[in-house]
């Protein structure tokens, strides 16, 4: 343990009491009742408590702990109570170890009373080793070096103290600006300083003994450079340009100017005041400026671009809040007056007179001009002309010349002197942009009157109307005349002297009289002809006067209908599918007008009684009837004559070709004529042909089955022993590989499978498994076909060629079967291993996979109970999947 150490401090500074104790003991700091911000309170020995701490925190935000244990205040603190405490938290983030140091703050007076309650307390009025406020005026004139202050330490009473300083202005840029006398502590400045470059200097003062002992902590000295109003305010732009529309309201914002001052902010040196000191033109005064913000506004609504389109203001900014001794700067502000449509375009004349020849079109007859004081070549100036009156027939059009802004009046539809000799037109004009509401409440359109005189000229004949019509009956006799097309002279309104000529006549039915234009029937007229549309026959007429001037018109001859056409049935081919249809619907039409048409009357032509016996008609509506057969006629082609009469009794006979066919739909049946007899026959449809082909295929399958069965029964019955697998063959629907193993049983197989028998191909057993049938080997060497679908008897067939059928329910035992097959199969294996020259064969007894269901031809194997001399004719009737195997066996 160490003895307690007490450090005293002057008034307003902490007296530090560090109680030496074991690590992490409580620490008490004696402090005055008021602590300023960022001041040293004391020091805590952190290393003694926790050497490996890498994170230092304080539980009280009013205190900040440095790595060396120094405790500083972050805010100004007033100790209202006698004590205050906080905790220093030390932690190691790597191993998560933590330790705490409790720090207690006590009033210095209380501590002195407690520790020296029996002693006289010594007080000093002032401690000299303390920060002393210091400042100097920028741009000082000296004399230099300029004395600033003296730094002294109370320890100089007991020690020889040397003073020194460090920091900006000493050993840092700007170097050698300040220095301190070593022995006296006098602080000097060597030259003038610009505050706009260096606002303050923070120096560190040291007090040391000649032997290097430091009785005092480093002292922070702040030297503030006092500002001098040495900088002029400067506008951000040399010339400001703003635009405001004319006729703007009072108080409308024009723009804002701005200036800066490098002097110390928030002082009189940077308090700026703006003002307008001149205007061009000087009168009237229309603008004002806010002294603090520099915003320019209007003071009048009489801004008129047409009078003055631009103003130039001289503006001033001055610091010291505009006092006369403040520094000032001027600038220029140009205000452009924007145009609005506050002036109407007006015609230079209120009336115009012009003329135009009749029958002329697309010609310019007049140009009108307007005046507009608004800005040229803008929407406020460009004119839009319109015709207000006098253009009901659409003879005129007025457009704007984009270069001159003039109105161009044109004739777009010819005028006729004979109809009107003079036309009075009223025109108006407005701007492209809408008229300004603020400008005036007067009429927004200027008008003018244009008198157009139509000049007469010698014209040719006039075909008016261009389309004329006459009426004639379609059965008019050849030579019948009728009024034709009439043209006239527009001056005399007479048709005399006009010649007519036919230009077009599609069918050449009429002729045209050259002098009168009347028409004469040249050929019989037919309203129902293909060239007639809607009962009107059109011809084109050319009219000409004596001077050769012409016009063209159309004469429409309206053909009045006559009942000259009987109704008929357009569809002459009728097909009736007897399995699905009993009748067919027939429809009649009449080319004549409806007044000469339906309702129709349908009847069978009664010339032959056969038609009446086989067919009958039933009326459906005014234009349709139903034709149905009776007495079940044969499939054939028939001719059925039908008479159709209209409402006036005019009739016609239509002979229908009716086909009775064995079909489902009409498209499935076509009638074919026999070239040899001229008679008709029914051509089969695709479904009928398909049914016939399927029937033929089924017949062939039946015949093939019968032939195969007959070949099976033609062979004698052979006795085949039962199989080894418990005398039962089980048919499965899977095809798996056979067993590769060969068992040697009493000489049955004595060598590896690899050779095949030659000339011995038969079946060990075969049969058919269908549904619930099971193949079994029964006693007597017969193969049994057991059916679960019919009876419980066993039907035995010869394994290779078929045979008789027996009923035998007794079976061989395994010992009987083994004794029977042992010598025989051994002999067969030996024979299979030799070819025809009694040499080793190329293949041996082969193992076959299951090949599916059996067939009536039987299965084929290389080991058989049959003898070599027996024929192999049954192999000719095998199914296709056995033929390849059979051919291989026959080669042996």
Secondary structure, DSSP 8 states (H G I E B T S, - for coil): ----EE----TTS-B-EE---STT--EEEEE-SEE-TT-EEEE--HHHH-TT--EEEESSTTEEE-TTSEEEESS-EE--SSEEEEEEEEEETTTTEEEEEEEEEEEHHHHHHHHTTTS-----S--SSS---EEEETT----SSEEEEE---GGGGTS-EEEEEEEBTTTBSSTTSEEE-TTT-EEEE-S---TTT-SEEEEEEEEEETTS---S--EEEEEEEE--S----EES-SEEEEEEETT--TT-EEEE--EE--S-TTSGGG--EEEEEEEES-SS--EEE-TTT-EEEES-S---TTT--EEEEEEEEESGGG-TTS-EEEEEEEEEEE--S-S--EES-SEEEEEEETT--SEEEEEE-EE--S-TTSTTT-EEEEEEES-TT--EEEEE-TTT--EEEEE-S---TTT-SEEEEEEEEEESS---TTT--S-S-EEEEEEEEEE-----EE--SSEEEEEEETT--TT-EE-----EETTTTB-TT-EEEEEEETT--EEE-TTT--EEE-S---TTSTT-BTTEEEEEEEEE-TTS-EEEEEEEEEEE--S----EES--EEEEETTT-SEEEEEEE-SS-GGGS-S-EEEE-TT-HHHHHHEEEEE-SSSEEEEEE-S---SSEEEEEEEEE-TTS-EEEEEEEEEEES-SSGGG-EEEE-TTT--EEEE--HHHHHHHHHHHHHHHHHHHHHHHHHHHHTS--------TTTTEE---S-----------STTS--S-S----SS--B-S------TT-EEEEETTTEEEEE-SSS-S--EEE-TTT------------HHHHHHHHHHHHHHHHHHHTB-TTSSB-S--S------SS--TT---BSS-SS-TTS--GGGGG--HHHHHHHHHHHH-
